[in-house]
Amino acid sequence: MNSEHLTLLLVREMPYGKYKGRKIADLPGHYLGWFAREGFPKGELGQLLALMYELDHNDLRDLLYPLRTRP
């Protein structure tokens, strides 16, 4: 895992679909689970979605809270 990806989860937005415009860190677990079942997109977006899925699935979303409060 690239530690820079954790901060990218907080700034990158979903570029398409039902949750277009929502930060990847704020996507609901069921949506991330759908990608896990159907396949993540290629490239950086897919890597970020897969990372967020792992954080959500393992109940580790709290790891992002310190990054959210950084100036």
SVG drawing of the C-alpha trace seen along z (x, -y; Angstrom):
<svg xmlns="http://www.w3.org/2000/svg" viewBox="-27 -24 31 35">
<polyline fill="none" stroke="black" stroke-width="0.4" points="0.0,0.0 1.2,-3.4 0.7,-5.8 0.0,-8.7 -3.0,-6.8 -4.6,-7.3 -4.6,-11.0 -5.8,-10.6 -8.9,-8.8 -9.9,-12.1 -9.5,-14.4 -10.3,-12.3 -13.9,-12.2 -15.8,-9.4 -15.8,-10.5 -19.0,-8.7 -22.0,-6.7 -24.6,-7.1 -22.0,-8.7 -20.3,-10.9 -18.6,-13.8 -18.5,-12.1 -15.0,-11.7 -13.8,-8.1 -13.4,-8.0 -17.1,-8.8 -18.5,-6.1 -20.8,-3.7 -19.6,-0.1 -22.3,1.6 -21.1,-0.4 -17.4,0.6 -18.6,4.2 -20.3,4.1 -17.0,3.1 -15.2,5.9 -17.6,8.4 -17.9,7.0 -14.3,5.9 -12.5,2.6 -11.7,0.3 -8.1,0.2 -5.6,-2.3 -5.3,-4.6 -9.1,-4.8 -9.4,-1.1 -6.5,-1.0 -8.1,-3.7 -11.5,-1.9 -9.8,1.4 -8.0,-0.3 -11.2,-1.9 -13.0,1.4 -10.3,3.0 -10.5,0.2 -14.3,0.5 -14.5,4.2 -12.0,4.5 -13.7,1.7 -10.6,-0.5 -12.3,-3.7 -11.2,-5.4 -7.6,-5.4 -8.6,-8.3 -9.9,-10.6 -6.4,-12.0 -5.9,-12.8 -9.2,-14.6 -8.3,-17.0 -4.9,-18.0 -4.5,-21.6"/>
</svg>
